[in-house]
Amino acid sequence: MGEALSKEYVNVMAAGTAYSPDPKFAGLGPEFADAVTPARFPQATLRWRNDRWAARVGLDGLDAGDFEAHFARFEPLQGNMRAPLAIRYHGCQFRVYNPDLGDGRGFLFAQLRDDAGRLLDLATKGSGQTPYSRNGDGRLTLKGAVREILAAEMLEAQGVYTSKAFAVFETGEDLKRSDEPSPTRSAVLTRLGHSHVRIGVFQRHAYHERPDLLRTLVDHCAEVYYPDLLGVEGDARVAGLLAHVTTANARLAASWMSAGFVHGVLNTDNMNVTGESFDYGPWRFLPVSDPKFTAAYFDEQGLYCFGRQPQAAGWNCAQLAGALSSICDEALLTEALQRFAPAYQNALRDRMFARLGLAAGDIDADLAFLGELFRWMTDAGVSWPQFFHDWFCGPASETRAMQSSERSRYADADFAATKTALLTRAPVRPERLGHAVFQAPAPPTLLIEDVEALWAPIAASDDWSLFHAKIAAIAALREALDLPQTFAP
């Protein structure tokens, strides 16, 4: 295809679909990214196509050949970027500044509007070497791609504002890795997300003492993500951007906590300006409530453990403030950072009550209840996914909960006060309990043993049946919970 699109694709575009290209980032200039060439792979076997989100960005009309051309060979989409861009950024990795970062095995491929008018990115992982590969091969393992699909699907099902795995092709190369049996199979992933502008992008330009580029980036973020800032100038715009980013990432941290999710690597290059969760490496979902639960084997100090995720997000926002301090009054930046705590508390209340299917009330009373609930869940060692399955919609689920595999814990005297509080809350849309998910004794889960169990037959005999069954179960959970992703800017 290349520059000459197939006749079928031209017809799709002419049919008036929702495809709306809008490549904004390329216009910022060469100081922000480097044009790169995608790797050429020996094969392209489609393993994942997100038809639900393809429809929302107007790409559901692509036939198999066009889909492969765009998302395995990365031939340009019509009216979009003519060359992929590896974004330049730095980052604090486990709180140590690293100036040797940037897109090392991925690039920004295209930008387009979804059916809600948001500017979204199609960006890659495993698409080959770039100037920032640091002697890496620029590839992604197939297991890594599968894990990213699963994490994004489960987080979306639980209402977390997350990037989506858009396409995965197996690429036919044997990769050597220290954390997987090698050689292992290779893949290239395209993810759909709201922003590729990481906190580390600002850090890079601050490091190089380029206030002009920082202002350009602030103006870009105002234009494409926070247009309310276009009505203000100078320091007010800069501080306003920090306030938005701080609030968005406080809400993101609260969403992870309500989902029982541990991201694993909350470096400043893994958090972005829209507060969207992305880049799923050593993630885990909690088996039981444990503030010290850590996802990454290399996080030996537990810096990014479950209970420290809000602290990590707040610290990263403070690093953004530091990067912006050369172009904005520090008092205004400090004031913007002070939004984190109340935004987090409000979001935690909202997300936890949504996850419980209960109506929120007085914020102080709600937070006190949640504090006691977290304490009891941790002390009792109750199954995290089972608890939320059992008590969804509170009083409407009492009979069902007392028949659960965890019923002995629910009968314990230490749970009595929390149980009473649950039963006095009003359920929200209790008709959702009629869904088949809530008729089952246990919910769909995505614990590490679930992932390993579905990967084993793929690795052994290319049997994807358990993977597809898990995806179907997660889709059913999404339908049953019916939780909106509420924190899109």
C-alpha positions in Angstrom: 0.0 0.0 0.0 2.4 2.8 1.2 1.3 6.1 -0.2 -1.1 4.5 -2.6 -4.0 3.3 -0.5 -5.9 0.2 -1.7 -9.2 0.8 -3.5 -11.1 -0.9 -0.7 -9.6 1.5 1.9 -10.4 4.6 -0.2 -13.9 3.3 -0.4 -14.1 3.0 3.4 -12.9 6.6 3.8 -15.3 7.8 1.2 -18.2 6.1 3.0 -18.2 8.8 5.7 -17.0 6.7 8.7 -15.8 8.4 11.9 -12.2 8.2 11.0 -10.8 11.7 11.8 -7.0 12.1 11.5 -5.5 15.0 13.4 -1.7 14.6 13.6 -0.8 17.4 16.1 2.4 16.4 17.6 4.5 16.3 14.4 4.1 20.0 14.1 6.1 20.7 17.2 9.3 20.2 15.4 12.5 18.1 15.6 13.4 19.0 19.2 10.6 16.8 20.5 11.0 13.6 18.5 13.0 11.7 15.9 11.7 10.2 12.7 12.3 6.4 12.7 11.8 3.5 10.4 9.7 0.5 11.6 11.4 -2.9 11.8 10.7 -5.4 9.1 9.4 -8.6 10.6 9.6 -12.1 9.0 5.9 -12.8 9.6 2.7 -11.0 10.7 0.1 -13.3 12.4 -2.8 -11.3 13.9 -3.3 -12.2 17.5 -5.5 -9.3 18.7 -7.7 -6.7 17.0 -9.7 -4.4 19.2 -12.9 -4.1 17.1 -14.8 -2.3 19.8 -12.3 0.6 19.8 -11.6 0.4 16.1 -15.2 1.4 15.7 -14.9 4.3 18.0 -12.0 5.7 16.0 -13.4 4.9 12.6 -11.0 2.1 11.6 -13.4 -0.8 11.9 -13.8 -0.8 8.1 -10.2 -1.9 7.5 -10.1 -5.4 5.9 -7.5 -7.9 7.0 -4.9 -6.8 4.5 -5.1 -3.1 5.3 -5.1 -3.9 9.1 -1.8 -5.8 8.6 -0.3 -3.1 6.4 -1.0 -0.4 9.0 -0.3 -2.3 12.3 2.4 -4.8 11.3 4.3 -2.9 8.6 3.1 0.5 9.8 2.3 2.0 6.4 0.8 5.4 7.0 -2.9 5.9 7.7 -4.6 8.2 5.2 -4.2 11.9 6.1 -2.0 11.1 9.1 1.6 11.1 10.0 3.9 10.3 7.1 6.7 8.9 9.3 6.7 7.4 12.9 8.2 9.5 15.6 10.3 8.3 18.6 9.5 10.7 21.4 12.4 12.3 23.3 12.1 12.2 27.1 14.0 11.7 30.3 12.7 10.3 33.6 13.2 9.5 37.3 13.5 5.8 37.5 13.0 4.6 41.0 13.7 8.2 41.9 17.0 8.3 40.2 17.2 10.8 37.3 18.1 9.2 34.0 18.8 11.4 30.9 19.4 8.4 28.6 15.7 7.6 27.9 13.3 8.1 25.1 11.1 5.8 23.0 13.5 2.8 22.7 11.2 0.2 21.2 8.2 2.1 20.1 7.0 5.2 18.3 4.0 7.5 17.8 2.4 6.2 14.6 -0.8 8.3 14.2 -3.2 10.7 15.9 -6.9 10.7 15.4 -10.2 11.8 17.0 -12.5 9.3 18.6 -16.3 9.5 18.6 -16.2 11.8 21.7 -13.9 14.2 19.9 -10.8 13.4 22.0 -7.4 13.4 20.4 -6.0 9.9 20.7 -2.7 8.3 19.8 -1.8 5.1 18.1 1.7 4.2 19.5 3.7 1.1 19.3 5.7 -1.3 21.5 8.2 -3.7 20.0 8.3 -2.0 16.6 12.1 -1.9 16.4 15.2 0.0 17.4 15.3 3.8 17.7 18.0 6.3 18.7 17.0 5.6 22.3 17.2 1.8 22.3 20.4 1.7 24.4 21.7 -1.5 22.8 18.3 -3.1 23.2 16.7 -5.0 20.3 13.6 -2.8 20.2 11.4 -5.9 20.3 8.5 -7.1 22.5 7.8 -10.7 23.6 4.5 -12.2 22.7 3.9 -13.0 26.4 4.5 -9.3 27.1 1.9 -8.3 24.5 -0.6 -10.8 25.9 -0.1 -9.4 29.4 -0.7 -5.9 28.1 -3.9 -6.9 26.4 -5.2 -8.6 29.6 -4.3 -5.7 31.9 -5.9 -3.0 29.7 -9.1 -5.1 29.3 -9.5 -5.8 33.0 -8.7 -2.2 34.0 -11.2 -0.9 31.5 -13.8 -3.4 32.9 -13.3 -1.9 36.3 -13.7 1.7 35.2 -10.0 2.7 35.2 -9.0 5.3 32.7 -6.6 3.2 30.6 -4.9 2.9 27.3 -6.2 0.1 25.1 -4.4 -2.7 23.3 -5.5 -2.0 19.8 -3.6 -4.5 17.7 -1.0 -7.3 18.3 0.8 -9.2 15.6 3.1 -12.1 16.2 6.3 -11.3 14.3 8.2 -14.6 13.9 11.4 -13.8 15.7 13.1 -15.6 18.6 14.0 -13.3 21.4 16.4 -13.7 24.3 15.2 -12.4 27.7 16.4 -12.8 31.2 12.9 -12.9 32.7 11.3 -15.4 30.3 12.4 -18.9 29.1 14.4 -18.1 26.0 14.3 -18.1 23.1 10.7 -16.7 23.3 8.2 -15.6 20.7 8.0 -12.0 19.5 5.2 -9.5 18.8 4.5 -5.9 18.0 1.8 -4.1 19.9 -0.1 -1.0 18.9 -1.9 0.8 21.8 -4.6 3.4 21.7 -4.2 6.1 24.3 -5.1 9.6 25.2 -1.6 11.0 25.4 2.0 10.1 24.8 3.2 13.3 26.5 4.9 11.9 29.6 6.1 13.9 32.6 9.6 12.9 31.4 9.1 14.9 28.2 9.0 18.1 30.3 12.0 16.9 32.4 14.1 16.5 29.3 13.6 20.1 28.2 14.2 21.4 31.7 17.4 19.4 31.9 18.6 21.0 28.7 17.6 24.4 29.9 15.2 25.1 27.1 12.4 27.3 28.6 11.3 28.0 25.0 10.5 24.3 24.4 8.8 24.0 27.8 6.5 26.8 26.9 5.8 25.2 23.5 4.9 22.0 25.2 2.7 23.7 27.7 0.8 25.5 24.9 0.5 22.2 23.0 -1.0 20.4 26.0 -3.4 23.3 26.6 -4.5 23.2 22.9 -5.1 19.4 22.6 -5.9 18.3 26.2 -7.0 21.2 28.4 -8.5 23.9 26.1 -9.8 25.8 29.1 -6.3 27.0 29.6 -6.3 28.8 26.3 -8.1 31.6 27.9 -5.2 32.4 30.3 -1.5 33.3 29.6 1.9 33.1 31.1 2.3 31.7 34.6 -1.4 31.1 35.0 -1.4 28.7 32.0 1.7 26.8 33.3 0.3 26.5 36.8 -3.1 25.6 35.4 -1.6 22.7 33.4 0.2 21.4 36.5 -3.1 21.6 38.4 -4.9 19.6 35.7 -2.1 17.0 35.6 -2.0 16.7 39.4 -5.7 16.2 39.7 -5.8 13.7 36.8 -3.0 11.6 38.3 -4.5 11.7 41.8 -7.6 10.3 40.3 -5.6 7.7 38.4 -4.0 6.5 41.7 -7.3 6.3 43.3 -8.6 4.2 40.4 -5.7 1.7 40.8 -6.4 1.4 44.5 -10.1 0.7 43.9 -9.3 -1.9 41.3 -6.7 -3.6 43.5 -4.1 -3.1 40.8 -0.4 -2.6 41.2 1.3 -1.0 38.1 4.8 -1.9 39.2 6.9 0.8 37.6 5.6 4.3 38.4 8.6 6.2 37.0 8.1 9.7 35.6 8.4 8.4 32.1 5.4 6.1 32.8 2.9 8.8 33.8 1.4 11.2 31.4 -0.4 14.6 31.3 -3.9 13.2 31.0 -3.8 10.8 34.0 -4.3 7.7 31.8 -2.9 4.4 32.9 -0.5 2.8 30.3 2.6 0.7 29.7 1.9 -2.6 31.4 5.0 -4.5 32.3 5.3 -6.3 35.7 1.7 -5.5 36.8 -0.3 -7.5 39.2 -3.8 -7.6 40.6 -4.2 -8.2 44.4 -5.1 -11.7 45.5 -5.8 -10.2 49.0 -5.6 -6.7 50.5 -1.9 -6.0 51.2 -0.4 -2.5 51.2 3.1 -4.0 50.8 2.2 -6.1 47.8 4.8 -5.5 45.0 4.5 -6.3 41.4 8.0 -6.0 40.1 10.6 -8.5 41.2 13.3 -5.7 40.9 11.4 -3.3 43.2 13.3 -4.7 46.2 12.5 -1.8 48.5 8.8 -1.8 47.6 8.9 1.7 46.4 5.9 1.1 44.0 4.0 -1.4 46.2 0.2 -1.2 46.3 -0.1 1.1 49.3 2.6 3.5 48.0 1.1 4.2 44.6 -0.7 7.4 45.6 2.6 8.7 47.1 4.5 7.7 43.9 1.9 9.6 41.8 2.2 12.7 43.9 6.0 12.6 43.9 5.9 12.4 40.1 3.7 15.4 39.9 6.2 17.3 42.1 8.9 16.4 39.5 6.8 18.0 36.8 6.5 21.1 39.0 10.3 21.1 39.3 10.6 20.9 35.5 8.2 23.8 35.1 9.8 26.0 37.8 12.1 27.7 35.2 9.0 29.2 33.4 6.6 29.7 36.3 6.4 31.3 39.8 7.1 28.5 42.3 4.4 29.6 44.7 1.8 29.0 41.9 3.2 25.6 41.2 3.2 24.7 44.9 -0.5 25.8 45.1 -1.3 23.6 42.1 0.4 20.6 43.7 -1.8 21.0 46.8 -4.7 19.7 44.7 -3.4 16.2 44.9 -4.6 15.2 48.3 -8.2 16.3 48.1 -8.5 15.1 44.5 -7.2 11.7 45.6 -9.5 11.5 48.6 -12.6 12.4 46.5 -11.7 10.1 43.7 -11.0 7.2 46.1 -14.4 7.7 47.7 -16.1 7.9 44.3 -14.2 4.9 42.7 -14.6 2.6 45.7 -18.3 3.3 46.1 -18.7 2.8 42.4 -16.8 -0.5 42.6 -19.1 -1.5 45.5 -22.2 -0.4 43.7 -23.2 1.9 46.6 -24.3 5.5 46.8 -21.7 7.8 48.4 -22.7 10.3 51.1 -20.8 12.6 53.4 -17.1 12.6 52.4 -15.7 12.3 55.9 -18.0 9.5 56.9 -17.3 7.7 53.6 -13.5 7.9 54.0 -13.7 6.7 57.6 -15.8 3.7 56.3 -13.3 3.0 53.6 -10.4 3.2 56.0 -12.1 0.6 58.2 -12.9 -1.6 55.2 -9.3 -1.6 54.0 -8.1 -2.4 57.5 -10.5 -5.3 57.9 -9.8 -6.7 54.4 -6.1 -6.7 55.2 -6.3 -8.2 58.6 -8.8 -10.8 57.6 -6.9 -11.9 54.4 -10.2 -12.0 52.5 -9.9 -12.5 48.7 -9.9 -9.1 47.1 -11.8 -10.0 43.9 -14.2 -12.3 45.8 -15.2 -9.5 48.3 -16.2 -7.1 45.7 -18.1 -9.8 43.8 -19.9 -10.8 47.0 -20.9 -7.4 48.3 -21.7 -5.5 45.0 -24.7 -3.3 45.8 -24.4 -4.0 49.5 -27.8 -4.9 51.1 -29.0 -6.3 47.8 -26.3 -8.9 47.9 -26.4 -9.9 51.6 -27.9 -13.4 51.0 -25.6 -14.1 48.1 -22.5 -12.9 50.2 -23.4 -15.2 53.1 -23.3 -18.2 50.7 -19.8 -17.2 49.4 -16.6 -19.2 49.9 -15.6 -16.3 52.2 -18.7 -16.5 54.3 -16.8 -17.6 57.5 -14.9 -14.3 57.3 -18.2 -12.4 56.9 -19.5 -14.0 60.0 -16.5 -12.9 62.1 -17.2 -10.4 64.8 -14.5 -8.1 63.5 -16.5 -7.6 60.3 -19.7 -6.8 62.1 -19.4 -3.0 62.1 -18.2 -2.9 58.5 -21.0 -5.2 57.5 -23.6 -3.0 59.2 -22.2 0.0 57.3 -22.4 -1.9 54.0 -26.0 -2.8 54.7 -27.1 0.7 55.5 -25.8 2.1 52.2 -28.2 2.5 49.3 -27.4 0.3 46.3 -27.0 1.9 42.9 -28.7 0.2 40.0 -29.1 -3.1 41.8 -30.6 -4.5 38.6 -27.1 -5.2 37.5 -27.1 -8.1 39.9 -29.3 -9.9 37.4 -26.2 -10.3 35.0 -24.9 -13.8 34.7 -21.6 -12.7 36.2 -23.3 -12.2 39.6 -25.1 -15.5 39.3 -21.8 -17.3 39.4 -20.2 -18.1 42.8 -16.9 -16.4 41.9 -15.9 -13.5 39.7 -13.6 -13.4 36.7 -10.1 -12.8 38.0 -6.7 -11.9 36.6 -4.2 -13.0 39.2 -0.7 -14.0 38.2 -1.7 -17.7 38.3 -4.6 -16.9 35.8 -2.1 -15.3 33.4 0.4 -18.2 33.7 -2.4 -20.8 33.2 -3.6 -19.2 29.9 -0.1 -18.6 28.7 1.1 -22.2 29.2 -1.0 -23.7 26.3 0.0 -20.8 24.0 3.7 -21.5 24.7 3.3 -25.2 24.4 1.0 -25.8 21.5 -0.2 -22.4 20.2 -3.6 -23.1 21.9 -5.3 -19.7 22.5 -8.6 -21.1 23.8 -8.0 -20.1 27.4 -6.9 -16.6 26.4 -10.1 -16.1 24.4 -12.2 -17.5 27.3 -10.5 -15.0 29.7 -11.1 -12.1 27.3 -14.8 -13.1 27.1 -15.1 -13.4 30.9 -13.6 -9.9 31.3 -16.0 -8.5 28.7 -18.8 -10.0 30.7 -17.5 -8.4 33.8 -17.4 -5.0 32.0 -21.0 -5.4 31.0 -22.1 -6.5 34.5 -20.3 -3.6 36.3 -21.2 -1.0 33.7 -18.7 1.4 35.2 -17.8 4.5 33.1 -14.2 5.7 32.7 -15.0 8.9 34.5 -11.7 10.8 34.5 -11.1 11.7 30.9 -10.0 15.4 30.7 
